[in-house]
Every structure is written in C-alpha cells, then in structure tokens.
Amino acid sequence: MAPPGASADEPYLELSTSDDGPVIDVYLDFLCPHCQTFDATQGPDLQEMAEAGEITLRMHPRPMLDATSSPAGYSGRAANAALCAAAEDPANWYPASAALFAQQPGSAGLPDEELIGIVEGATSVDISDCQAEGTYLPWLEQVVEPAAQQAVPGTPAVLIDGEQFSGDLTSSGSVRKAVEAA
C-alpha cells in the first residue's frame, strides 16, 4: 500500500508540485547520521521552496539501514511512522521527519511506542494503528528501496531534475543555490 497521493509503483512521496520549477528527489534514511545533518541544514530550505510552489519535492524514505539496527528494521519503522503522519496531511512530513532526526538513536533503534510518541508530539496525529500495522513497510521495502538502489549509491542524496547534486550537502543553503541555478 502506497501513501495517499502516490501510486503503488511510485517510489516517492510527492510533497509539492511545481509547473515550472525543478523536480527535487531527496533520498533519506532515518538511521543515517549524515541524513540527520542534511535534514538540519537543508530541510528548512526544501520545505520553504516546496510550500512556495517553487519546486516539485519528492521524498524517498529508504529502509536502507534496516539490517544495521538492533533489532533490525528501525529505518523502515521510522519511515513508516513519518508516512503515517503524512497520510493524514502531507505537510505533517516536515515536523515528523525533523522530530525523528532530532531524536535519532544509535544502532539500537527505538521501539514503536517511542516512534509513535515522537511523531504524535510533532504532529498531533495519532499514528498508533498505522504504526502497529506497519502500513507502509511493504511499499518501502518493495518499491522505494529497489528503485533507490538503482538511482543513488546511498543516503543522503539529492537529484535536481534527475542529476545528482554534487555539492556539499552539509553546507547550509547549498541545495537552495543549486535549485535556483537549475
């Protein structure tokens, strides 16, 4: 089952659509420490550009690091939690993902109860049933991850109109500058 607004075979959650702006594809994993840094430095700019209708923003939440958490599966469960909130309103993606990155665990991961609390605290959306059912895990594992493996070598990664951004993802404003130049 894909999240609302995405077809079953689309490997992304489209948060905004622009008729004449560039298409930005963002690949993240909620267990990836570099993704946490990326979200802190680039997330606000991406959200602002998306909400202003300047870009088409497509998020690819990957369960790439599922096998590295103990117990296994944290990346997918965290992505599922963010998607559960976004299913209620796509705008919930931003506070949900920011909160998940702000409270990113080490390799131990977090139990579902904590994920639910983090996302509910950030969005005021009750995701407990959606999280307990793992509603979006099959889509993440069978659609998002295989497509991401073909598209990019890892996370974080940004494609601007299909071209991989090669600048410094940790430098505040760097993605915005590249988008504006596109």
N, C-alpha and C positions, 0 to 999 in steps of 0.2 A: 504494500500500500504506500503510495507516494503522498507527500503532504499536500494539502489543498493548494491548488494553483499549479501544481506540477503534474505532468503526465507520468504514467508508470515507467516510461523508459527515459525520462529526462533526468540526468544525473546532478541536478542542482535545484535549489530553492531560489526563485527569482524574486528579489525584494523590491525591485523598481524597474520600470521600463521607460526608456527614452527613445523618442522617434528619431532624433538626430545625434545623440551623444554616443560615445563609445560603449562597447559591451565589456564589462569587467567581470572576470571569473576569478573567484578567490577560493583557494584550497586550504583548509584548516583541519587540524586535529586537536581536540580539546585536551589531550595529554602532552602535546608538543610544547616545550618551553619557549621555543623560538616563535611559535604561533601566539603565545601569551604576549610576548614583546611586540609582535606585529599588531595584534589587536589593540594594544595600548597606544601605539604610535600612529597607526593608520586607520583604525576603526572609526574614530570620530570624523575624519575627513570623508571616508567612504559613506558613512551614514548621512552626513550633510549633503554630499553630492547626490546620493540616491533620493533623499527626501526632497531635494530641489528639482528632481527630474533631469539632472544633467547627465546621468549615466544609467545604463541597464546594469544592475548589480545582481550577479548570480553567485550564491554561496554553495560551495561543495564541502559539506561537513564529512570528513573522512574518518572511518574507523581503522585507519592505517596502523595505529599503535596498540590495537586491542590485545595482541599477544604479549606485549611487554608489561602490561599491568598485572598486579597480583591482588585479587583474582583477575583472570583475563577478562577483557570486554569493556574496560572503562571508557575508552574513546567512543565506542558505539553507543553506550548507555548515556553518556553526556550529550552526544549529538542528538540522540532521541529526545532527551529532556528539552533541549533548545527547540527542536522541531515541534514538540508537543505544545509549547507556548506559542510558537509562530503559527501553528494551525488555528489558534483562536484569533490571532491578528498578526499578520506578517511583521508589523512594527515591533512586536514582542521579541523578535530575533535579537535586536540590538542590546536591550538590557539583559536578556537571558545569557547571551554569549559573553558579554562583558563580565557578568557575575560569575559565570563558570570559569573564565580565565582568571579572574581576580582571586578565586579560591581554588585554583588548580592544585591538585595533590601531587605527591611524588608517585612513584611506581605502584604504591599500594592502592591507588584509586580511592573512590568514595562509594559508600553504599547508596542504593537508590533513595533511601529515606533522606539522606543529605542532599542528593541532587534535586529531589523534589523541593526541599526546603529552600535551597539556593535559588532555583528558578521561580518558585512561588514568591519568595521575598523580593525578587527583582521585578516581577511582572504582575503580581496579584492574581495569577491564573492557577487554578487547581489542575495540576497535571498528573495527579496520583494514579488515576486509572490508565491513562495513556502510557505512563512510565511503567507501571506494573505489567501491562500487556506487551511492552516493547513494540508498540505500534509501528514505528518506522525503521526498526532494525533490519527487517528483510530488504527494504529499499536501500538502506545504507550499504549493506553487505553485498547485495546482488546487482545494484545499479550504479550507485555513487562510486564505490571503491574500484570496481573493474574499469570504469571509464576514466577515473582519476589516474590509475596506474598507467594507462595509455597516454594520458595528456601531460603529466608532470612527474618529475623524479621524486618529489617529496613535498613536505609542508614546512612553512607556509609557501605558497606560490600564487602569483598573480599573473593573469593573462589580460592584456589590453587588446581588444579586437583580435584575439587569437594568438598574439605574440607575447611570449613570456617576458615579463618585466625583469630587467637585469640590474636594476639599481639597488641601492641599499634599503632593504625592507625595514630596517630599524631606525632609519633617519626620518624624523617627523616631517611630513609634507612631501616626501619623495614620490609617493604614488600619485598624489594630487597633481604635482608638477608634470608627471608623465602623462596623466589623463588629460590635463589641459593642453598638452602639446600634441595629443593624438588627433 
